[in-house]
Amino acid sequence: TVTHTRGTSYKWFKNSQDYSSGTLTEDGDIVLSISPLAVADEGYYHCEVYNSAAPEPTPDPDAVSTTAQVMTERLVAHWAFEGDLSDEVQDITGDAVYGDWPGTATDPNESNPIPVPSYAAGIAGGQALDTSDVNDLSFVTIAGSGDFFNFYPQGFTVTAWIKGAPGGGNWQLAVGKQDRDIVDAGWAAGRRGLYAFGNLRGAGGPIDITSVGDANDGEWALVAVTYDPEDLGHRLYAIDNETNKFQFVTSFNELTQTPPTTPANLVLGAENVHGASTLTGLLDEVKIYSYPLTPDVIANEYRTVTGNTPCMGTEGLDYDWDGNCVVDLADFAEFAKTWLNTQLLP
């Protein structure tokens, strides 16, 4: 929706190409409605308003709207690392071999400018990207992704499975879209020391978010980061296995403004295109969605992949003595061991 005064005609553009037009008889709003919205409608839209003083095709600069990116709610990209760096999603290009957003192996070391990716056993029986060698600083660049993946202020989710290996730095990122040399904006997800980690820059409030879930114990860990524009909520989801209950843990930061975008390209296994904060370990099943997934959906992915059912909370479980997330006969038996015990004065 754009608002105009003294306009006599208008034109909408999609990706800088004519999309629709019309005439105007009074001041007010110009609304573009697309229903039903399909993947083919995704793109960058803006409106231009004209009158006799600034006729088409040269409107007054003040009569050109800002550009809005239109996205459907969907899985946008999925890198499974089954022996290659292709994207499993092919909604836009229809390319069944490389997908919409194939990766390119990148190494900041000039003596090894085109590294060959390594693969190892993955989380779901297939393969995973192997960056376990602490001396291997390579990562994956998603070329040309800077503008398209700027839909995240409208809401997004990134999920990744990581398996920590010895060595490397304290900050190790599985996925990143930021470059502070350009602008203090963007996001990342991975691990920080022992724990699952994410950040979202330039939106006010805390930048970093950390979970109690252990993401560096040599076991596979699911890390999920979301942003929801409805409540300016930045959330991190992880599984805490320390109690052997597969406790689903939510960490929450409330931001103070909509996060700004960044032209930085997306990278896998590092923070940015310069190779900062590379991941030491295994990376698998990286997925990016154009909307915030609910906790139940994220937890269900964990259950589908591992076969373990997460415990989603502790409310009403005061008498879960054995910690299996169910108050059952085993807990009653524990309670019954002291049935009618007393310390009353005889």
NORLIN-V822342 format. One record per backbone hydrogen bond with DSSP energy under -1.0 kcal/mol. NH is the residue of the N-H (numbers start at 0). CO is the residue of the C=O. If there is no record, write none. Layout:
# NORLIN-V822342
<<NH;CO> <NH;CO>>
This chain:
# NORLIN-V822342
<<1;29> <3;27> <7;49> <8;49> <9;21> <10;47> <11;19> <12;45> <13;16> <14;43> <16;13> <18;11> <19;11> <21;9> <23;7> <27;3> <29;1> <40;37> <41;38> <42;69> <44;67> <45;12> <47;10> <48;62> <49;8> <57;54> <62;59> <63;60> <64;46> <67;44> <69;42> <75;287> <76;287> <78;285> <82;80> <86;97> <87;77> <93;89> <98;94> <99;88> <102;84> <103;140> <105;138> <111;108> <119;127> <121;125> <127;119> <128;282> <129;117> <130;280> <135;132> <138;105> <139;267> <140;103> <141;265> <144;141> <148;144> <149;146> <153;150> <154;151> <155;226> <156;288> <157;224> <158;286> <159;222> <160;283> <161;220> <162;281> <164;279> <171;190> <172;276> <173;188> <174;188> <175;266> <176;186> <181;178> <182;178> <184;182> <186;176> <187;198> <188;174> <189;196> <190;171> <191;194> <192;169> <194;191> <195;212> <196;189> <197;208> <198;187> <199;206> <200;185> <208;197> <210;195> <214;193> <220;161> <222;159> <223;236> <224;157> <225;234> <226;155> <227;232> <232;227> <233;252> <234;225> <235;250> <236;223> <237;248> <239;246> <243;240> <246;239> <247;310> <248;237> <250;235> <252;233> <254;231> <255;202> <256;202> <266;175> <267;139> <268;173> <270;275> <274;271> <278;268> <281;162> <282;128> <283;160> <285;78> <286;158> <287;76> <288;156> <289;73> <297;293> <298;294> <299;295> <300;296> <301;297> <302;298> <303;299> <304;300> <305;301> <306;302> <310;245> <316;313> <319;316> <320;318> <322;319> <331;327> <332;328> <333;329> <334;330> <335;331> <336;332> <337;334> <338;335> <340;337>>
